[in-house]
């Protein structure tokens, strides 16, 4: 059961990003200038940051947008580290 929860916490933001991309493809096209490479890499490595980028980049990144992006990067890196630590703790 614990393994399933760890897997879900790592997969949920990625699923949300993919569903958001399917739901609002126009926003994603504007945020990434029509490229599909950066969104895919973002969903794989930094899903929350990618979602926040789509939300703030459509009108240009200014002011508090950098704060939101910084918080998203911090949360992404923290969740990746937490999941890695749980995997290491379980295997020991």
VENMO-V324057 format. One record per residue. N is the residue number from 0. RES is the residue in three letters. D_CENTER is the distance of its C-alpha to the mean C-alpha in Angstrom with 1 decimal. Layout:
N|RES|D_CENTER / N|RES|D_CENTER
//
This chain:
0|UNK|24.4 / 1|UNK|22.5 / 2|UNK|21.1 / 3|UNK|19.8 / 4|UNK|18.1 / 5|UNK|16.4 / 6|UNK|15.3 / 7|UNK|14.1 / 8|UNK|12.0 / 9|UNK|10.2 / 10|UNK|10.1 / 11|UNK|9.6 / 12|UNK|5.9 / 13|UNK|6.3 / 14|UNK|9.5 / 15|UNK|8.7 / 16|UNK|6.7 / 17|UNK|9.8 / 18|UNK|12.2 / 19|UNK|11.2 / 20|UNK|11.8 / 21|UNK|15.0 / 22|UNK|16.0 / 23|UNK|15.8 / 24|UNK|16.1 / 25|UNK|18.1 / 26|UNK|15.4 / 27|UNK|13.2 / 28|UNK|16.5 / 29|UNK|17.4 / 30|UNK|14.2 / 31|UNK|14.4 / 32|UNK|18.2 / 33|UNK|18.4 / 34|UNK|16.8 / 35|UNK|14.9 / 36|UNK|14.4 / 37|UNK|11.8 / 38|UNK|9.5 / 39|UNK|10.2 / 40|UNK|9.7 / 41|UNK|6.3 / 42|UNK|5.4 / 43|UNK|7.6 / 44|UNK|7.1 / 45|UNK|4.1 / 46|UNK|1.2 / 47|UNK|2.6 / 48|UNK|4.5 / 49|UNK|4.7 / 50|UNK|5.7 / 51|UNK|7.8 / 52|UNK|9.1 / 53|UNK|10.3 / 54|UNK|11.9 / 55|UNK|13.6 / 56|UNK|14.5 / 57|UNK|16.7 / 58|UNK|19.4 / 59|UNK|19.0 / 60|UNK|17.3 / 61|UNK|20.0 / 62|UNK|20.9 / 63|UNK|18.6 / 64|UNK|15.7 / 65|UNK|15.5 / 66|UNK|15.6 / 67|UNK|12.6 / 68|UNK|10.6 / 69|UNK|12.3 / 70|UNK|11.5 / 71|UNK|7.7 / 72|UNK|8.4 / 73|UNK|10.9 / 74|UNK|9.1 / 75|UNK|6.6 / 76|UNK|10.0 / 77|UNK|11.9 / 78|UNK|10.4 / 79|UNK|10.7 / 80|UNK|14.2 / 81|UNK|15.1 / 82|UNK|14.6 / 83|UNK|16.5 / 84|UNK|19.2 / 85|UNK|19.7 / 86|UNK|20.2 / 87|UNK|22.6 / 88|UNK|24.4 / 89|UNK|24.9 / 90|UNK|26.3 / 91|UNK|28.7
//
